[in-house]
Amino acid sequence: MGNWLMSLLSDWKDRFTPYKGWIGELKNPEVLKADAMAGLTVALVLIPQSMAYAQLAGLPAYIGLYASFLPVMIAALFGSSRQLGTGPVAVVSLMSAAAMQPFAAQGVPVETIIIYSALLALMIGVFQLSLGLLRMGVLVDFLSHPVVVGFTNAGALIIATSQVPKLFGLGVKADQFEHSYEFWWATLISLPDTKLTTLSIGAFALLTLIVLKKYAPRLPGVLITVAVTTLLSWVVDYKGLGGSVIGTIPEGLPSFSLPVVEMSFQTFSSLAMTAAVIGLIGFVEAISIAKAMASQTRQRLSANQELVGQGLANIASGVFSGYAVSGSFSRSAVNFAAGAMTGFSSVVTGALVALTLLFLTPLLYHLPQATLAAVIIMAVVNLIKIAPIKHAWKVEPHDGIVAVVTFVATLAFAPHLDKGILLGVVLSLGLFLYRTMSPNLVEVARDVDGTMRDAKAHNLKTSDTVAVYRFDGDLYFANTGYMEGKLLNNVAQKPSLKVLVLDMESIDQVDSTGEEMLEKLSDRLKSAGIEFYIARVKFRVYEAFQRSGLARHIGEDRFFRERKYALNHAKELLGDAIDIEPFRTYMPLESK
């Protein structure tokens, strides 16, 4: 216990100094220049995107800038990925908005919603940091790929449709409704009230983004679109024509303040549960991007270290009036393509956002809301991918079912997105349990290539007096009954059986239920006059059998490193009373 604690404390020390791995490289002018240019490029994308995502989260646009200042720097300094671009992202913003929806529906003022959102970010940060420090990054593996794919596709559709009213100039707001389908219906019946001025500038922004992405992908399309539409809005007096603009953005950097607000224990616990779900989803998104880039750069990546970086970033966002952040697919790709070599590129990005908050906010006054809606729509369109769902179905139909159910459930439960995710997780775990309840138990014999294979599948002759069975899977409470029943049924079909060999090479773990079943099976076979041997058991499993006394009960001389040793032993013991030729030479079934 003491050694583990000392190891953990030493690990914590390293967790807060990962930047030492790259900070020395900044002495190289080429590295410094590359990071500075990459940081500038990402900032040009981040500034307009962060404002758009803040509005997606149901917050004023400037909150997105607050979340793009210190959190971006801190995630780079304390994370393990050198190119991961952290900040406001679409899916986490949508989930944050969903968490705030009950408060907005109760008429809670925007100022209080801002505090709730900051508190949520703080909770997410504490949760992620705790997981990282306790080396519990493996928890994210409970969010299987099919669950993430189904949720991401549904989330992208929800995000895109949530921007339609802003694009058409409608007065419908998502937080006015209990369920998303009510919002979609209200939007549909409100389409006759479309404001042509708003639709025109929104369509122009959307078209500009599409054209620039297709024909000039290297240019900062988002920044160009924002600049052009803002200038156009100022020239034609878009606000005076009834259009909606960003308006006044407070100048200056956010100050430190703990997000303290009165709430019931029930509300706090509900928010904490939501924070855990968002923390896991946000981290899955971040680590997926980081892994993709690390595979190309061959740089070291640590899931636990990344949890520390993302956790500290969210804590910083929470105490400096921001909201939940995560790793961004698009900005990380821009950062990587721009040649970022260390985390310093993100430090440059955060510094440029700070300069924007200090000196450039008046320039954003006339930015149309419809432009930000177009930016969000373009950002999430790439998240809608049907191919991964089809692929999952081809690999394992159960995975396809999980992806489709998660997709449908997320849409049905929206804006309560956590319910769709939890249903997907429960279903994926349930189907996994169902698959492992009936793993393969096959009788093997010698094939033409010299290996021992499934006799039934390869049409091989077996012995009436000796049977070798291979069990493909762990032996635990859910499948012990299946294994015992199938073995005994097979034994019943061989009335002359004198030796049964159980090949346990594929069994990595045996729980107490499985151990008890093996003990009873041994006793039943013994009472029936059948020799019971176990072959190729893994050392850790055998150690467990020694601790429990099973090895002594069965007989330690009945455990063999190889199946052939068990067969030879049986032959020496029983002689001509048994036939082991099907295990020595290839004997096709037709030769009977």
C-alpha positions, 0 to 999 in steps of 0.5 A, a space after each residue: 500500500 505504501 509503495 503504491 501511494 509513493 508511486 502515485 504521488 511521484 506520478 502526480 508530480 510528473 502530471 503537472 510538468 509535462 511541458 518540460 518535454 517540449 519547452 526546451 525545443 523553443 530555443 530552436 528559431 525554426 520551431 518557434 516560428 512554426 508554432 507562432 504561425 500555427 498559433 496565429 492560423 488557429 486563432 483566426 479560426 477559433 475567434 469566430 467559432 468560439 462565439 458561434 459555439 457559445 451561442 449554441 450553448 445558449 450563452 452570449 458570444 463573448 463567453 466563447 472568447 473567455 473559454 478560448 483564452 486561458 483554457 487553450 493555453 492550460 490544456 497545451 501546457 498540461 496535456 500530452 498532445 502537442 497539436 491538440 487544439 482545445 476550446 469550445 466545440 459543437 457537441 460539448 456546447 450542445 450538451 452544455 445547452 441541454 444541461 441549462 435548458 431546465 433553468 432557461 425554461 424556468 425563466 432563470 436570467 441569462 446572468 445566472 445561466 452564465 454562472 451555472 455554465 461556469 459551474 458545470 465547466 468547473 465540475 467537468 474539470 474536477 471530474 476529468 482531473 480526478 480521473 487523470 490523477 487516479 490513472 482511471 483513463 480506462 473508464 472512457 472505454 465504456 463509451 464504445 465506438 458505436 455509441 460515440 458514432 451514433 451520438 455524434 451523428 444525432 448530435 450533429 443533426 440536432 445542432 444543425 437544426 437548432 440554427 435554422 431559426 437564426 438562419 431564417 430570422 425566426 423567433 423560435 428558440 430551442 430552450 423554450 421547449 421540453 423536447 427537441 421534436 416540439 422545437 422542430 415542429 414550431 420551426 417548421 410552422 414558423 417558416 412563413 414568417 421568414 425574414 428575407 434580409 436575415 435569410 439573404 445574409 445567412 445564405 450568403 455566409 453559408 455559400 461563402 463558407 462552402 465555396 471557400 472550403 471547396 476552392 480555397 481550403 488553405 484560406 481561413 474561410 470562417 474568418 473571411 466569411 465573418 469579416 465580409 458579412 460584418 462589413 456588409 452588415 455595417 454598410 447596409 445597416 443590417 440591424 436597422 433592417 431588422 437583422 440580429 447582430 452580436 452587439 456590444 461585447 465587453 472589453 477586457 479579460 475575464 476576472 477570476 471568480 468562483 461560480 457560486 449560486 444557490 441551488 438544491 442538492 437535487 439540482 447539484 447532483 443532477 448537474 454533477 451527473 451531467 458533468 460526468 457524462 459531458 466529461 467522458 464524451 468531451 474526453 473521448 472526442 479529445 483523445 480520439 483526435 490526439 491519437 490520430 495526430 500522434 500516430 503520424 507524429 509518433 509522439 508519446 501520448 498518455 490518456 491520463 495526462 490528457 485527462 489532467 490537461 483537459 480537466 485543468 482547462 475546464 477548471 480554468 474556464 469555470 473560474 474565469 467565466 467561461 464554459 465547458 471546453 474540449 479538443 476540437 477536430 477542425 482546429 486540431 487539424 488546422 494546427 497540425 496542417 499549419 506545422 505546429 511542433 509543440 504546445 506553444 502554438 496553443 499558447 500563441 492562440 490563447 494570447 491572440 484571443 486575449 488581444 482580441 478581448 482587449 482591443 478588437 471587440 468593437 469590430 465585432 458589433 455588427 457581426 450577424 447572428 445568421 453568420 454564426 449560425 452558418 459557421 456552426 452548420 458548416 462545422 457540424 456537417 462533417 460530423 454526420 457520417 453514415 459509413 462508420 455505422 454501416 461498417 460497424 454493422 458489417 463487423 458485428 451486427 450488435 455494434 450496428 444495433 447499438 449505433 442505430 439505437 443510440 442515434 434514434 434515442 439521442 434524437 428522441 430524448 433531445 435535449 436530454 442527450 445524456 439519456 441517449 448516451 446512457 441507453 447506448 452504453 447500457 445496450 452495448 454492455 448488455 449485448 457484450 454480456 449476451 455474446 459472452 454468455 455463449 462462447 464457443 465450446 468445440 471438440 478438437 482433433 488433428 487437422 491436415 496441417 498438424 494443428 488441433 482444430 474444430 472437428 465439426 467445422 473441419 470435418 475431422 474424426 474424433 475419438 469415442 473414448 477421449 474428448 478434447 474441448 476448447 473453450 473460447 472465452 473467459 469463464 465467469 458467472 454469466 457463462 458457467 452454466 452454458 459451459 457446464 451444460 454443453 460439456 455434460 450434453 457432449 459427454 452424454 453423447 459419448 457413452 464410451 468416454 473415458 478421458 475428457 481434456 479441457 483446453 483452457 488456453 483461451 481463458 484469461 480469467 475465472 471467477 468464483 462461480 466458474 471455479 465452483 463449476 469446475 469443482 462440481 464438474 470434476 466430481 461428476 466426471 469422477 463419479 462417472 468414471 471419466 478422467 478429467 484433465 486440464 491443459 494449457 491453463 494460464 499461470 495467473 489462472 492456475 495461481 487462483 486455482 491454487 489459492 482456492 484449493 481447486 488445483 488440490 481438489 482436482 489433483 495438481 498432477 491433472 494439469 498439463 502445459 500441453 494437450 499432448 502431455 495430457 493425452 500421453 498421460 491418459 494413454 500410459 494410464 489406460 493403454 488400449 482402452 482409449 483411442 488417441 489416434 485422431 489427436 496424433 494424425 489427420 483423420 477425415 470423417 469420411 475415413 470412418 
